[in-house]
Amino acid sequence: MSEIAVEYLLARPGREPPQRGATITLADGKVAAVAAGHGEGRGLLAMPALCDAHDHVRGLHHLAFGARDQNFELWRAALYAQPAIDPYLNAALAFGRLAQAGVGTVMHVYSSIRVDRLAQDAEAIARAARDVGVRLGFVVPLRDQQTIGYGPDEELLGLHEPQDREFIRQTWLYPFPSPATYMDLVADVARRIEGPTVSVQYGPNSPQACSDALLAAIGQASERDGRRITTHLLETSIQREWADAAYPGGFVRHLADLGIVCPRFTGAHGIWLRPDDIAIMAGRQAQIAVNASSNLRLRSGIAPVAEYIRQGMPFSFGVDSFSIDDDEDALREMRVANWLFSPHDTDAPLTAELLFRGWHRNGFLAVTGQDGYGDVVPGAPGDVVVLDYDAMAFDVIEDMIDPTEVLLTRACARHVRSVHVAGREIVRDGRVTGIDLPAVEREVIAQARASGARMRELKPVLDRSQATLKRFYGEGLHRRGPPAQ
């Protein structure tokens, strides 16, 4: 059992004003009691820990291996250059940074195409999550087409420079399993890693990377076992163009017919959804995970959150391993979203209630499949973040402004004092308790730099590949009608 005393408690963020003076008792992984405080927590503010509903959990940032910010389709090609890093260390570094930023629950959309080692990687990643102490939703990557870009792999390979083709084939184009084998793989991963704080989801990498046969198998399996589905959805204008050409009857409608868009569905980004797409998703209570900073950095656009709100479609938020300052600061991400999606001239602004619902209830549902998160009340999950309110409000005249407004204007990771998840203190005095995070970071960087010679040798291939893809999309070759199945 542990007690947390604070000056301000956001027990129901965005729905009720802060309580002045409170002591939170945690026991058996839950909130056991909330009582009036007596001044012991002077200068501190508590609320439910944040839920990162879409992330790729990359401890090594993209820029470190040459993947500069640019439009998604070209940037994505550079990810194949990511150096080999121990999967436990890479995940532990990202989980630790997120925990230090007030995150207690993380969706890990794993991106490897190496099916042969996926189960072992999943075990290492789940161990990292347990060591750090965050709740984990592990998304098993599933795909069977369009590895290189939005077209047949052999066709796109043929557009590359002749001297690069065999290297690309051997490095990036692995044979894909059948849909049935993929379903068995998801079940195997679940048997290996699921537990009280770890769940497993179906993860069509992107719908365009999956045949209809694979998508149908995923939809049927999800309906049968109740397991959630997470994918990327209409992130860029180029994806929108591909979808309109490939599915003139409606891409989101097609996904719904296959059982993908359903109450168990989370689609990341959703920038290029149209009102009719949103209506379909809202009708099925499917949700979008909004990734504001990532979308800005990759020049993808701004999600139509006002339309989500108008149509009553649920949405959550994610850091996407792409925070505005490459630091996994989820609190800053929350503030960016608050400013971006609440302009003065909209009839459907992002209110504080909707903002916190996205970072709490909807995010927790997206990651864990469990509803009802987001309150600090007896019986609720014992997931609490405590922030240094005095540091945030260093110049504020007392009683002149709601502490919630101070939080939404200034909160950053540096203000986090402690984080509890399932009653366990995973961050104390701003430091992760379960691992030596600075040592992990040093080792990840050392492993990455040890691959420097190979990376520099690979760079010209990547540069030529990106030039090829730029021509492919520039000439509109991705807009050529229904794909072969």
Protein Blocks (a to p, Z undefined) as FASTA:
>chain_A
ZZdddfbdcfbghkaccdehiadddeehiafbdcddehjmgoiacddddddfbdehiaba
fklnopacddfklmmmmmmmpccddfklmmmmmmmmmmmnopabdcdddfbfblklmmmm
mmmmmmmmmmnopacdddddddfehklbgcdfklmmmmpcfklmmmmmmmmmccdddfkl
mmmmmmmmmmmmgcfkbccddddfblklpcfklmmmmmmmmmmnopacdddehkbfklmm
mmmmmmmnopklmmmmnomacckbccehjlmpcfklmmmmmmnopacdddfklmmmnona
pcdfklmmmnopacdddeklpafkonopaklmmmmmmmmmmcfkbcbdcdfklmmmmmmm
mmmmmmnopghihiacehiacbdcdddfklmmmmbcehkacfklmmmmmgcfklpmbdce
ehiafbgghiafkbcfklmmmmmmmmmmmmmmmmmmmmmmmmmmmmmmmmmmmnopmmgo
jadZZ
